[in-house]
Amino acid sequence: MRVRLTGATVSLLARTTPYLESEMTGLRDLVGPGAVCLDVGAAAGLYTLALSRLTGPSGAVHSVEPLSFAHPLWTRVLAAWDAPQVHRHAMALGAEPGSGVMSVPVGKYGLVTGRSFLTRKTSGLGSNAEFRGEVKVAVDIDTLDGLCAREGLARLDFVKIDVEGAELQVLEGGWRTIEAFRPAMLIEIEARHIERYGYSPDDVLAWLTARGYTMYVWKNGWQRAAGVSSHTRNYLFRWDG
């Protein structure tokens, strides 16, 4: 069965259920018709779907997800990649291009693809040690700079990054694009995931603030935040010059 979910429906679910991230309700403040967006760690494509509704046919959403089997049910239900303005990329993004391995944890009821991470430059399982096992999947790796250059992007308005701790690697691989276009960026930052990469949330914040970005959190509106909190996962960064 395939069900079409509108952007309004996604926004309603984000406001009224615990299953969708509340930050999704703030996307309309960041993305409008004709915008060019990048969804890094797209999973089943929930953000891809919401962004494609906001950009409309005159915009573009580049959806990046290395695991073709991530969330199969939601992939069918959302049909996020059916819109002509959505471009799907089966790869991971990192600091350097090449090949790598995704560690996919195995839970009580099977694969937990939402907690998969790229093993390059890690010291072990980290937060995924709580699972009973893992499956290793070979993937291609590109950089954000490489992807945007290959696609010939003349603008980039918004980037969402959810890569289970490898956020700084994605940023480092995209510094040219970020400095050229200054996109708004919604980034998941959790110390428990970042730890296995040998850095801290403060390192991510320092990288962004050094480039003129200010951090915000969603509290029925985007509000400035002084630092990363254990009670919040997603942070918006906007360039203030």
Short mmCIF file of the C-alpha atoms (twelve columns), coordinates in Angstrom:
data_MODEL
# 
_entry.id   MODEL 
# 
loop_
_atom_site.group_PDB 
_atom_site.id 
_atom_site.type_symbol 
_atom_site.label_atom_id 
_atom_site.label_alt_id 
_atom_site.label_comp_id 
_atom_site.label_asym_id 
_atom_site.label_seq_id 
_atom_site.Cartn_x 
_atom_site.Cartn_y 
_atom_site.Cartn_z 
_atom_site.pdbx_PDB_model_num 
ATOM 1   C CA . MET A 1   0.000  0.000  0.000   1 
ATOM 2   C CA . ARG A 2   1.226  3.513  -0.846  1 
ATOM 3   C CA . VAL A 3   -0.198 6.559  0.912   1 
ATOM 4   C CA . ARG A 4   0.473  10.128 -0.146  1 
ATOM 5   C CA . LEU A 5   1.373  12.335 2.789   1 
ATOM 6   C CA . THR A 6   1.170  16.077 2.209   1 
ATOM 7   C CA . GLY A 7   3.522  18.573 3.789   1 
ATOM 8   C CA . ALA A 8   0.629  19.785 5.956   1 
ATOM 9   C CA . THR A 9   0.032  16.246 7.204   1 
ATOM 10  C CA . VAL A 10  3.696  15.795 8.086   1 
ATOM 11  C CA . SER A 11  3.660  19.118 9.956   1 
ATOM 12  C CA . LEU A 12  0.513  18.097 11.859  1 
ATOM 13  C CA . LEU A 13  2.043  14.760 12.876  1 
ATOM 14  C CA . ALA A 14  5.213  16.497 14.046  1 
ATOM 15  C CA . ARG A 15  3.172  18.822 16.270  1 
ATOM 16  C CA . THR A 16  0.812  16.237 17.709  1 
ATOM 17  C CA . THR A 17  2.672  12.928 17.956  1 
ATOM 18  C CA . PRO A 18  5.970  11.754 19.508  1 
ATOM 19  C CA . TYR A 19  6.957  9.919  16.324  1 
ATOM 20  C CA . LEU A 20  8.125  12.861 14.228  1 
ATOM 21  C CA . GLU A 21  10.682 15.446 15.232  1 
ATOM 22  C CA . SER A 22  9.116  18.734 16.317  1 
ATOM 23  C CA . GLU A 23  11.730 20.695 14.346  1 
ATOM 24  C CA . MET A 24  9.909  19.661 11.181  1 
ATOM 25  C CA . THR A 25  7.231  22.221 11.962  1 
ATOM 26  C CA . GLY A 26  9.875  24.951 11.630  1 
ATOM 27  C CA . LEU A 27  11.050 23.968 8.153   1 
ATOM 28  C CA . ARG A 28  8.662  26.410 6.477   1 
ATOM 29  C CA . ASP A 29  10.595 29.241 8.163   1 
ATOM 30  C CA . LEU A 30  13.738 28.068 6.374   1 
ATOM 31  C CA . VAL A 31  12.689 26.660 3.005   1 
ATOM 32  C CA . GLY A 32  10.444 28.130 0.317   1 
ATOM 33  C CA . PRO A 33  9.547  27.573 -3.329  1 
ATOM 34  C CA . GLY A 34  12.572 27.213 -5.582  1 
ATOM 35  C CA . ALA A 35  14.972 26.363 -2.726  1 
ATOM 36  C CA . VAL A 36  17.749 23.795 -3.142  1 
ATOM 37  C CA . CYS A 37  18.097 21.399 -0.188  1 
ATOM 38  C CA . LEU A 38  20.291 18.505 0.893   1 
ATOM 39  C CA . ASP A 39  19.005 15.723 3.182   1 
ATOM 40  C CA . VAL A 40  22.036 13.814 4.530   1 
ATOM 41  C CA . GLY A 41  21.060 10.582 6.246   1 
ATOM 42  C CA . ALA A 42  17.631 10.536 4.653   1 
ATOM 43  C CA . ALA A 43  16.554 7.088  5.947   1 
ATOM 44  C CA . ALA A 44  13.007 6.520  4.615   1 
ATOM 45  C CA . GLY A 45  12.820 10.093 3.353   1 
ATOM 46  C CA . LEU A 46  10.588 11.861 5.865   1 
ATOM 47  C CA . TYR A 47  12.566 15.120 5.689   1 
ATOM 48  C CA . THR A 48  12.994 14.633 1.949   1 
ATOM 49  C CA . LEU A 49  9.227  14.493 1.580   1 
ATOM 50  C CA . ALA A 50  8.604  17.583 3.708   1 
ATOM 51  C CA . LEU A 51  11.331 19.552 1.933   1 
ATOM 52  C CA . SER A 52  10.065 18.586 -1.524  1 
ATOM 53  C CA . ARG A 53  6.615  19.934 -0.634  1 
ATOM 54  C CA . LEU A 54  8.149  23.227 0.503   1 
ATOM 55  C CA . THR A 55  10.509 23.708 -2.444  1 
ATOM 56  C CA . GLY A 56  7.850  22.790 -4.998  1 
ATOM 57  C CA . PRO A 57  8.635  21.765 -8.577  1 
ATOM 58  C CA . SER A 58  10.867 24.793 -9.104  1 
ATOM 59  C CA . GLY A 59  13.258 23.639 -6.348  1 
ATOM 60  C CA . ALA A 60  15.404 20.576 -5.745  1 
ATOM 61  C CA . VAL A 61  16.017 18.148 -2.878  1 
ATOM 62  C CA . HIS A 62  19.121 15.958 -2.946  1 
ATOM 63  C CA . SER A 63  18.427 12.982 -0.695  1 
ATOM 64  C CA . VAL A 64  21.484 11.040 0.537   1 
ATOM 65  C CA . GLU A 65  21.114 7.589  2.125   1 
ATOM 66  C CA . PRO A 66  23.690 4.771  1.793   1 
ATOM 67  C CA . LEU A 67  21.429 1.908  2.948   1 
ATOM 68  C CA . SER A 68  18.939 0.838  0.303   1 
ATOM 69  C CA . PHE A 69  17.046 -1.301 2.836   1 
ATOM 70  C CA . ALA A 70  16.530 1.400  5.488   1 
ATOM 71  C CA . HIS A 71  12.954 1.504  6.819   1 
ATOM 72  C CA . PRO A 72  11.308 -0.472 3.971   1 
ATOM 73  C CA . LEU A 73  7.722  0.027  5.185   1 
ATOM 74  C CA . TRP A 74  8.027  3.800  5.556   1 
ATOM 75  C CA . THR A 75  9.879  3.980  2.255   1 
ATOM 76  C CA . ARG A 76  6.808  2.503  0.526   1 
ATOM 77  C CA . VAL A 77  4.308  4.575  2.497   1 
ATOM 78  C CA . LEU A 78  6.038  7.925  2.066   1 
ATOM 79  C CA . ALA A 79  7.090  7.515  -1.577  1 
ATOM 80  C CA . ALA A 80  9.420  10.433 -0.870  1 
ATOM 81  C CA . TRP A 81  11.535 9.934  -3.992  1 
ATOM 82  C CA . ASP A 82  8.648  9.981  -6.485  1 
ATOM 83  C CA . ALA A 83  8.595  13.771 -6.851  1 
ATOM 84  C CA . PRO A 84  10.521 14.990 -9.923  1 
ATOM 85  C CA . GLN A 85  12.390 17.586 -7.851  1 
ATOM 86  C CA . VAL A 86  13.892 14.862 -5.603  1 
ATOM 87  C CA . HIS A 87  17.284 13.415 -6.549  1 
ATOM 88  C CA . ARG A 88  18.315 10.250 -4.711  1 
ATOM 89  C CA . HIS A 89  21.970 9.452  -3.938  1 
ATOM 90  C CA . ALA A 90  22.909 5.980  -2.639  1 
ATOM 91  C CA . MET A 91  26.075 6.886  -0.748  1 
ATOM 92  C CA . ALA A 92  27.443 8.161  2.524   1 
ATOM 93  C CA . LEU A 93  29.034 11.582 2.936   1 
ATOM 94  C CA . GLY A 94  32.284 12.022 4.809   1 
ATOM 95  C CA . ALA A 95  35.484 14.042 5.026   1 
ATOM 96  C CA . GLU A 96  37.097 12.268 2.051   1 
ATOM 97  C CA . PRO A 97  35.713 10.285 -0.897  1 
ATOM 98  C CA . GLY A 98  36.319 6.558  -1.229  1 
ATOM 99  C CA . SER A 99  34.754 3.407  0.120   1 
ATOM 100 C CA . GLY A 100 33.771 2.463  3.642   1 
ATOM 101 C CA . VAL A 101 31.633 0.346  5.909   1 
ATOM 102 C CA . MET A 102 28.332 1.084  7.621   1 
ATOM 103 C CA . SER A 103 27.760 -0.678 10.936  1 
ATOM 104 C CA . VAL A 104 24.082 -1.628 11.155  1 
ATOM 105 C CA . PRO A 105 23.054 -2.705 14.677  1 
ATOM 106 C CA . VAL A 106 20.975 -5.796 15.261  1 
ATOM 107 C CA . GLY A 107 18.265 -5.408 17.898  1 
ATOM 108 C CA . LYS A 108 15.713 -7.738 19.415  1 
ATOM 109 C CA . TYR A 109 13.469 -7.570 16.339  1 
ATOM 110 C CA . GLY A 110 16.080 -7.255 13.608  1 
ATOM 111 C CA . LEU A 111 18.154 -4.524 11.995  1 
ATOM 112 C CA . VAL A 112 17.976 -1.054 13.556  1 
ATOM 113 C CA . THR A 113 18.935 0.947  10.481  1 
ATOM 114 C CA . GLY A 114 18.233 4.291  12.143  1 
ATOM 115 C CA . ARG A 115 21.279 3.783  14.370  1 
ATOM 116 C CA . SER A 116 23.687 2.823  11.578  1 
ATOM 117 C CA . PHE A 117 26.985 4.688  11.386  1 
ATOM 118 C CA . LEU A 118 30.012 4.989  9.129   1 
ATOM 119 C CA . THR A 119 32.925 3.198  10.781  1 
ATOM 120 C CA . ARG A 120 35.723 5.261  9.244   1 
ATOM 121 C CA . LYS A 121 37.841 6.918  11.976  1 
ATOM 122 C CA . THR A 122 35.884 5.399  14.867  1 
ATOM 123 C CA . SER A 123 37.212 3.755  18.023  1 
ATOM 124 C CA . GLY A 124 34.507 1.099  18.290  1 
ATOM 125 C CA . LEU A 125 30.754 0.724  18.571  1 
ATOM 126 C CA . GLY A 126 30.312 3.509  21.114  1 
ATOM 127 C CA . SER A 127 26.624 4.046  21.849  1 
ATOM 128 C CA . ASN A 128 25.715 1.012  19.715  1 
ATOM 129 C CA . ALA A 129 27.357 -1.358 22.173  1 
ATOM 130 C CA . GLU A 130 23.872 -1.668 23.716  1 
ATOM 131 C CA . PHE A 131 22.738 -3.817 20.775  1 
ATOM 132 C CA . ARG A 132 23.191 -7.577 20.516  1 
ATOM 133 C CA . GLY A 133 25.235 -7.415 17.341  1 
ATOM 134 C CA . GLU A 134 25.949 -5.657 14.050  1 
ATOM 135 C CA . VAL A 135 25.919 -6.224 10.299  1 
ATOM 136 C CA . LYS A 136 28.592 -4.536 8.210   1 
ATOM 137 C CA . VAL A 137 27.606 -3.107 4.831   1 
ATOM 138 C CA . ALA A 138 30.093 -1.805 2.239   1 
ATOM 139 C CA . VAL A 139 29.172 1.653  0.921   1 
ATOM 140 C CA . ASP A 140 30.528 4.339  -1.367  1 
ATOM 141 C CA . ILE A 141 31.588 7.603  0.262   1 
ATOM 142 C CA . ASP A 142 31.611 11.055 -1.320  1 
ATOM 143 C CA . THR A 143 32.000 14.506 0.164   1 
ATOM 144 C CA . LEU A 144 29.373 17.213 0.316   1 
ATOM 145 C CA . ASP A 145 31.674 19.341 -1.844  1 
ATOM 146 C CA . GLY A 146 32.039 16.541 -4.379  1 
ATOM 147 C CA . LEU A 147 28.308 15.877 -4.583  1 
ATOM 148 C CA . CYS A 148 27.417 19.539 -5.035  1 
ATOM 149 C CA . ALA A 149 30.119 20.042 -7.668  1 
ATOM 150 C CA . ARG A 150 29.034 16.958 -9.603  1 
ATOM 151 C CA . GLU A 151 25.411 18.121 -9.556  1 
ATOM 152 C CA . GLY A 152 26.448 21.598 -10.670 1 
ATOM 153 C CA . LEU A 153 24.613 23.369 -7.865  1 
ATOM 154 C CA . ALA A 154 24.537 27.131 -8.195  1 
ATOM 155 C CA . ARG A 155 22.913 27.549 -4.770  1 
ATOM 156 C CA . LEU A 156 22.280 25.571 -1.587  1 
ATOM 157 C CA . ASP A 157 19.708 26.928 0.856   1 
ATOM 158 C CA . PHE A 158 19.226 24.215 3.455   1 
ATOM 159 C CA . VAL A 159 21.055 21.113 4.697   1 
ATOM 160 C CA . LYS A 160 19.822 18.513 7.178   1 
ATOM 161 C CA . ILE A 161 22.480 16.196 8.655   1 
ATOM 162 C CA . ASP A 162 21.643 13.096 10.704  1 
ATOM 163 C CA . VAL A 163 24.586 10.687 10.586  1 
ATOM 164 C CA . GLU A 164 24.842 9.232  14.113  1 
ATOM 165 C CA . GLY A 165 27.957 11.085 15.234  1 
ATOM 166 C CA . ALA A 166 29.825 11.698 11.971  1 
ATOM 167 C CA . GLU A 167 28.448 15.231 11.578  1 
ATOM 168 C CA . LEU A 168 31.853 16.907 11.764  1 
ATOM 169 C CA . GLN A 169 33.187 14.649 8.990   1 
ATOM 170 C CA . VAL A 170 30.306 15.723 6.734   1 
ATOM 171 C CA . LEU A 171 30.968 19.389 7.513   1 
ATOM 172 C CA . GLU A 172 34.703 19.062 6.895   1 
ATOM 173 C CA . GLY A 173 33.985 17.446 3.536   1 
ATOM 174 C CA . GLY A 174 31.709 20.341 2.611   1 
ATOM 175 C CA . TRP A 175 33.558 23.410 3.793   1 
ATOM 176 C CA . ARG A 176 33.928 24.912 0.318   1 
ATOM 177 C CA . THR A 177 30.211 24.593 -0.407  1 
ATOM 178 C CA . ILE A 178 29.260 25.884 3.034   1 
ATOM 179 C CA . GLU A 179 31.478 28.939 2.710   1 
ATOM 180 C CA . ALA A 180 30.205 29.611 -0.812  1 
ATOM 181 C CA . PHE A 181 26.457 29.321 -0.156  1 
ATOM 182 C CA . ARG A 182 26.039 29.727 3.650   1 
ATOM 183 C CA . PRO A 183 23.037 27.359 3.851   1 
ATOM 184 C CA . ALA A 184 20.900 27.037 6.947   1 
ATOM 185 C CA . MET A 185 21.733 23.668 8.535   1 
ATOM 186 C CA . LEU A 186 19.701 21.437 10.842  1 
ATOM 187 C CA . ILE A 187 22.143 19.050 12.510  1 
ATOM 188 C CA . GLU A 188 21.608 16.218 14.974  1 
ATOM 189 C CA . ILE A 189 24.262 16.507 17.695  1 
ATOM 190 C CA . GLU A 190 24.409 13.869 20.428  1 
ATOM 191 C CA . ALA A 191 27.473 13.288 22.590  1 
ATOM 192 C CA . ARG A 192 26.749 9.554  22.951  1 
ATOM 193 C CA . HIS A 193 27.127 9.061  19.177  1 
ATOM 194 C CA . ILE A 194 29.917 11.586 18.591  1 
ATOM 195 C CA . GLU A 195 32.120 9.987  21.235  1 
ATOM 196 C CA . ARG A 196 33.160 7.070  19.011  1 
ATOM 197 C CA . TYR A 197 34.667 9.543  16.508  1 
ATOM 198 C CA . GLY A 198 36.987 11.047 19.109  1 
ATOM 199 C CA . TYR A 199 35.545 14.536 19.347  1 
ATOM 200 C CA . SER A 200 32.768 16.333 21.246  1 
ATOM 201 C CA . PRO A 201 29.627 18.399 20.539  1 
ATOM 202 C CA . ASP A 202 31.636 21.505 21.391  1 
ATOM 203 C CA . ASP A 203 33.961 20.734 18.480  1 
ATOM 204 C CA . VAL A 204 31.012 20.769 16.076  1 
ATOM 205 C CA . LEU A 205 29.753 24.033 17.558  1 
ATOM 206 C CA . ALA A 206 33.231 25.592 17.378  1 
ATOM 207 C CA . TRP A 207 33.600 24.630 13.698  1 
ATOM 208 C CA . LEU A 208 30.329 26.331 12.832  1 
ATOM 209 C CA . THR A 209 30.644 29.438 15.000  1 
ATOM 210 C CA . ALA A 210 34.128 30.060 13.552  1 
ATOM 211 C CA . ARG A 211 32.392 30.368 10.174  1 
ATOM 212 C CA . GLY A 212 29.818 32.899 11.330  1 
ATOM 213 C CA . TYR A 213 26.957 30.553 12.262  1 
ATOM 214 C CA . THR A 214 24.581 31.037 15.208  1 
ATOM 215 C CA . MET A 215 22.806 28.106 16.853  1 
ATOM 216 C CA . TYR A 216 19.056 27.827 17.475  1 
ATOM 217 C CA . VAL A 217 16.649 25.262 18.924  1 
ATOM 218 C CA . TRP A 218 12.968 24.771 18.191  1 
ATOM 219 C CA . LYS A 219 10.604 25.797 21.011  1 
ATOM 220 C CA . ASN A 220 7.404  26.722 19.191  1 
ATOM 221 C CA . GLY A 221 9.722  28.914 17.144  1 
ATOM 222 C CA . TRP A 222 13.468 29.089 16.523  1 
ATOM 223 C CA . GLN A 223 15.230 30.433 19.614  1 
ATOM 224 C CA . ARG A 224 18.926 31.102 20.081  1 
ATOM 225 C CA . ALA A 225 20.807 28.533 22.143  1 
ATOM 226 C CA . ALA A 226 24.025 28.986 24.066  1 
ATOM 227 C CA . GLY A 227 25.214 25.392 23.917  1 
ATOM 228 C CA . VAL A 228 24.432 21.767 23.191  1 
ATOM 229 C CA . SER A 229 22.149 20.095 25.735  1 
ATOM 230 C CA . SER A 230 21.582 16.424 26.505  1 
ATOM 231 C CA . HIS A 231 17.837 17.159 26.307  1 
ATOM 232 C CA . THR A 232 17.930 18.299 22.670  1 
ATOM 233 C CA . ARG A 233 19.047 16.373 19.587  1 
ATOM 234 C CA . ASN A 234 18.566 18.774 16.670  1 
ATOM 235 C CA . TYR A 235 20.098 22.219 16.285  1 
ATOM 236 C CA . LEU A 236 19.608 24.818 13.604  1 
ATOM 237 C CA . PHE A 237 22.603 26.839 12.435  1 
ATOM 238 C CA . ARG A 238 22.060 30.048 10.478  1 
ATOM 239 C CA . TRP A 239 24.772 32.243 9.064   1 
ATOM 240 C CA . ASP A 240 24.833 35.702 10.602  1 
ATOM 241 C CA . GLY A 241 28.035 36.916 9.008   1 
# 
